Amino acid sequence: MDETRKARTSAEHGYLLDEQIGFLLRKAYQRNSNIFAETVPGKLTPTQFSVMHRLAEDGPMSQNRLGRSVAMDGATTKGVVDRLIARGLLRTAPDPDDRRRHLVSLTPAGVELIDEAVEAAIRVSAETLAPLREREKETLLKLLKKIGGE
């Protein structure tokens, strides 16, 4: 007779998946990602959008600084930048102050797309937060920043 041990249930250990922060964050992020994909033009991912928005706000910068500014590791940043360069939305050029470094910047096509995408992203945030009252929105964003280390 096969006596395979059964996993304990929530009733036994008290862990309710549907009430866990990681599970709830993932569900909220999936909802936001779906709204983002349906709304933002240019087939940009949220990560690509973040990179382009940071460059639009802060101007050309090294790939290393760019990655840190949007909370990405070096390998991820390189992949995102390379894909956006291949699409003609970003370019690199030698840093005039340090020839060993290259600066990443938006191309004219990148500027045009990010300007349009920002308008759409404003709608994405509004739709994502629509189920909440104004004070709840403020509290949620404040708490997420705190969890994220800000």
C-alpha positions in Angstrom: 0.0 0.0 0.0 1.4 3.4 -1.0 1.4 5.7 2.0 2.4 9.0 0.5 2.5 11.8 3.0 -0.1 14.5 2.3 0.8 18.1 2.6 -0.7 20.0 5.5 -3.6 22.3 4.7 -4.3 25.9 5.6 -6.5 24.6 8.4 -3.5 22.9 9.9 -0.7 25.5 9.4 -2.7 28.7 9.2 -1.1 29.9 5.9 -3.9 31.3 3.6 -2.5 31.9 0.2 -5.2 34.4 -0.7 -4.2 36.6 2.2 -0.4 36.7 1.6 1.3 39.9 0.5 3.2 38.3 -2.4 0.2 36.6 -3.8 -1.9 39.8 -3.6 0.9 42.0 -5.1 1.2 39.5 -8.0 -2.6 39.6 -8.7 -2.6 43.4 -8.5 0.5 43.6 -10.8 -1.1 41.2 -13.3 -4.2 43.4 -13.5 -2.0 46.5 -13.9 0.1 44.7 -16.6 -3.0 43.7 -18.6 -4.3 47.3 -18.5 -0.9 48.6 -19.5 -0.6 46.2 -22.4 -4.0 47.1 -23.7 -3.5 50.9 -23.3 0.1 51.9 -23.8 1.2 52.3 -27.5 4.2 50.9 -29.2 4.1 47.4 -27.5 6.2 48.7 -24.7 6.6 46.6 -21.6 6.4 48.4 -18.2 10.2 47.9 -17.9 10.9 49.5 -21.3 8.5 52.3 -20.5 10.3 53.0 -17.2 13.7 53.2 -19.0 12.4 55.5 -21.6 10.5 57.7 -19.1 13.6 58.1 -17.0 15.6 59.1 -20.0 12.9 61.6 -21.0 13.0 63.1 -17.5 16.7 63.1 -16.7 18.3 63.1 -20.1 21.2 60.9 -21.3 23.0 58.8 -18.8 25.2 55.7 -18.5 23.5 52.4 -18.7 24.7 51.6 -15.2 23.1 54.7 -13.8 19.9 54.2 -15.9 19.5 50.7 -14.5 20.0 51.8 -10.9 17.5 54.6 -11.4 14.7 52.2 -12.4 15.7 49.4 -9.9 17.1 46.9 -12.5 20.2 44.8 -12.4 22.9 45.2 -15.0 22.0 42.3 -17.2 18.3 43.2 -17.3 19.2 46.8 -18.1 21.5 45.7 -21.0 18.8 43.5 -22.4 16.1 46.3 -22.3 18.5 48.9 -23.7 19.6 46.6 -26.5 16.0 45.8 -27.5 15.0 49.5 -27.5 18.1 50.3 -29.6 17.1 47.6 -32.1 13.7 49.2 -32.3 15.3 52.6 -33.0 13.9 54.1 -29.8 17.3 54.6 -28.0 20.8 55.2 -29.0 24.2 55.3 -27.4 27.1 57.7 -27.9 30.5 58.2 -26.2 30.3 60.3 -23.0 32.2 63.6 -23.8 33.5 63.7 -20.3 34.7 60.0 -20.1 35.5 58.2 -23.4 35.3 54.8 -21.6 31.6 55.3 -21.0 28.7 55.5 -23.3 25.5 57.5 -22.7 22.1 56.1 -23.5 19.5 58.6 -24.9 16.2 58.7 -26.7 16.1 58.9 -30.4 13.5 61.2 -32.1 11.3 58.2 -32.5 11.8 57.4 -28.9 10.8 60.9 -27.8 7.6 60.7 -29.9 6.6 57.3 -28.5 7.3 58.2 -24.9 5.3 61.4 -25.1 2.3 59.4 -26.4 3.0 56.5 -23.9 3.0 58.8 -20.9 -0.5 60.0 -21.7 -1.6 56.4 -21.8 0.3 55.5 -18.6 -1.6 58.2 -16.8 -4.8 56.4 -17.8 -3.4 53.0 -16.8 -2.7 54.3 -13.3 -6.1 55.8 -13.0 -7.8 52.6 -14.1 -5.7 50.3 -11.9 -6.5 52.4 -8.9 -10.2 53.0 -9.9 -11.6 50.5 -7.3 -10.2 52.6 -4.5 -11.4 55.8 -2.8 -9.0 58.7 -3.0 -7.6 58.3 0.5 -7.1 54.5 -0.1 -5.1 55.3 -3.2 -2.9 57.7 -1.3 -2.4 55.1 1.5 -1.7 52.3 -0.9 1.0 54.2 -2.8 2.5 55.4 0.5 2.7 51.9 1.9 4.1 50.4 -1.4 6.9 53.0 -1.3 7.7 52.1 2.3 7.8 48.4 1.4 10.0 49.2 -1.6 12.5 50.9 0.7 11.8 54.6 -0.1 
